C-alpha cells in the first residue's frame, strides 16, 4: 500500500471527506488532498506530521512503518493507556495537566478533539511521557525503524540513488539522517 493509499484509507476510516481533511490541514485544498492520495506529490517530514495529526494516527503508519493493527491506537488511546499505567483518574490527570475538569480529558482520550502539539506537550508532561511516544513514534525498535524508513523512502525513484548511498555509509551517517527525519520540537 502506498503512502497516498494509506492516507485515503485512514481518512475514510475516520469518516472524513477530502474537503474536511483539507480543513484540518489548514491551508490545503480538496484538490491538494486528492493529489497526495493519488501519490502525485511527495511529502516533507513536516507535512507527514501534519497529516498524522489530522488523521489521528502516527506518522509511522502513514509512512508504512507499522501495521494497521498498530495504527489503530490513536493519540487518545496512548494517553488513556499511560494514564491508567500511572493509576490516575481522568479528574487527577485534569488537575496535573491544568485543565478545569475531566470532561476535557475524556474528549482528548476519545479523540473528540483535533489535538494540537501544545495539548500533546501538556499531556506528555503530566504523564511523564515523551511527545514522541504519545504521537506513536517511540514504540518501534530504532534499528528496525531505520530499516523501515529506508525501505519506505527507497520506493520513491527520485531518492533511490541517495538512499543507496546512505545505506552504504557509516552508522553515524545513517543515524544523522534519521535525526533529520524527525519533526522539530515546536509548540
C-alpha positions in Angstrom: 0.0 0.0 0.0 1.4 3.4 -0.9 1.6 6.4 1.3 -1.3 8.1 -0.5 -3.4 4.9 -0.3 -2.7 4.7 3.4 -3.8 8.3 3.9 -7.0 7.8 1.9 -7.8 4.6 3.8 -7.3 6.3 7.2 -9.3 9.3 6.1 -12.2 7.1 5.1 -11.9 5.0 8.4 -12.4 8.1 10.5 -15.3 9.3 8.2 -13.7 12.5 6.7 -14.3 13.8 3.2 -11.3 15.2 1.3 -12.6 18.7 2.0 -12.9 18.0 5.8 -9.3 16.7 5.8 -8.2 19.8 3.9 -9.8 22.0 6.5 -8.0 20.1 9.3 -4.7 20.6 7.5 -5.2 24.4 7.4 -4.3 26.0 4.1 -4.8 22.9 1.9 -7.5 22.4 -0.7 -9.5 19.3 -1.5 -7.6 19.1 -4.8 -4.3 19.0 -2.9 -5.5 16.2 -0.7 -6.6 14.3 -3.8 -3.1 14.9 -5.4 -1.4 13.4 -2.3 -3.8 10.5 -2.1 -3.0 9.7 -5.7 0.7 9.8 -5.0 1.3 12.6 -7.4 3.1 14.8 -4.8 6.0 14.0 -2.4 5.6 14.9 1.2 8.1 16.6 3.6 8.6 15.3 7.1 6.6 18.3 8.4 3.7 17.5 6.1 3.7 13.8 7.1 3.5 15.0 10.7 0.5 17.4 9.9 -1.3 14.6 8.1 -0.8 12.2 11.0 -2.3 14.8 13.4 -5.2 15.5 11.1 -5.8 11.7 10.5 -5.4 10.9 14.2 -2.7 8.3 13.6 1.0 8.0 13.9 3.4 9.3 11.2 4.9 5.8 11.3 1.5 4.4 10.0 1.4 7.0 7.2 4.9 6.0 6.1 4.1 2.3 6.2 6.4 1.7 9.2 3.8 0.0 11.3 1.0 -2.4 10.7 -2.7 -1.5 10.5 -3.2 -3.0 14.0 -0.6 -0.8 15.5 -2.0 2.3 13.8 -5.4 1.8 15.3 -4.1 3.1 18.5 -4.7 6.8 18.4 -3.0 9.6 20.4 -6.1 9.4 22.7 -5.6 5.7 23.2 -1.9 6.2 24.2 -2.9 9.0 26.6 -5.5 6.7 28.2 -3.1 3.8 28.4 -0.4 6.0 30.0 -2.9 7.5 32.5 -4.1 4.0 33.5 -0.5 2.8 33.9 0.1 5.7 36.3 -3.1 4.8 38.2 -4.6 8.2 37.6 -8.3 9.0 37.2 -9.4 11.5 34.5 -10.0 14.0 37.2 -6.5 13.6 38.6 -5.0 13.9 35.1 -7.1 17.1 34.6 -5.5 18.6 37.7 -2.0 17.5 36.7 -2.4 19.0 33.2 -4.1 22.2 34.4 -7.5 21.6 32.9 -10.6 22.6 34.8 -12.3 19.2 34.8 -12.3 15.6 33.5 -14.5 16.4 30.5 -11.6 17.8 28.6 -9.5 14.7 29.4 -12.4 12.5 28.2 -12.6 14.3 24.9 -8.8 14.0 24.5 -8.8 10.3 25.2 -11.7 9.7 22.8 -10.0 11.7 20.1 -13.0 14.1 20.1 -10.7 17.0 19.6 -8.1 17.7 16.9 -5.1 17.8 19.3 -2.5 20.5 18.9 1.1 20.0 19.6 0.6 22.2 22.7 -2.0 19.9 24.1 0.2 16.9 23.3 3.1 18.5 25.1 0.9 19.3 28.1 -0.3 15.7 28.3 3.2 14.3 27.9 4.5 16.5 30.8 1.6 15.5 33.0 2.0 11.8 32.3 5.8 11.7 32.4 5.9 10.5 28.8 7.5 11.9 25.7 5.6 13.7 23.0 7.1 11.2 20.5 5.5 8.3 22.5 2.1 9.9 22.5 2.4 10.5 18.8 3.3 6.9 18.1 7.0 7.5 17.2 8.8 5.7 20.0 7.2 2.2 20.1 9.3 0.9 17.1 12.7 -0.5 17.7 15.3 2.0 16.5 17.3 -0.3 14.2 14.0 -1.8 12.8 12.7 1.8 12.4 15.8 2.9 10.5 15.5 0.0 8.0 11.8 0.6 7.6 12.3 4.3 6.9 15.0 3.5 4.4 12.8 0.9 2.6 9.8 3.3 2.5 11.7 6.2 1.1 13.6 4.0 -1.3 10.3 3.2 -3.1 10.5 6.8 -4.4 12.6 6.6 -7.6 13.7 10.2 -7.1 15.6 9.5 -3.9 16.6 5.9 -4.5 20.1 6.7 -5.5 20.6 8.9 -2.5 19.2 6.2 -0.2 21.6 3.7 -1.7 24.5 6.0 -0.8 23.1 6.4 2.7 22.8 2.6 3.2 26.4 2.1 2.1 27.6 4.8 4.5 28.6 4.5 8.2 26.2 4.0 11.1 26.9 7.6 12.2 25.7 9.0 8.9 22.5 6.8 8.9 21.8 7.9 12.5 22.2 11.6 11.4 19.8 11.1 8.6 17.2 9.6 11.0 17.6 12.7 13.2 16.9 14.9 10.3 13.8 13.0 9.5 12.3 13.5 13.0 10.0 16.5 13.3 11.4 19.6 15.1 10.2 20.4 18.6 7.6 23.1 18.3 4.6 24.2 20.4 
